Amino acid sequence: MPNLELTAAERDMLRDILKNYLSDFRMEISQTDTPDYRAQLKDQEAMLNKIIDKLGKAM
């Protein structure tokens, strides 16, 4: 698996962008009526949270 090396500033910016996106993403989940699509979005939300956590621990 390839590694991605980021400077502290790049990592912080990426984490902030993902947090902002996650906020908007949660609104989309709440407005979704299709159960299968909602489940797919929930899985993506979980993955985003994992990535954000990993970026936070990389400090």
Secondary structure by P-SEA (a helix, b strand, c coil): cbbbbbcaaaaaaaaaaaaaaaaaaaaaaaacccaaaaaaaaaaaaaaaaaaaaaaacc
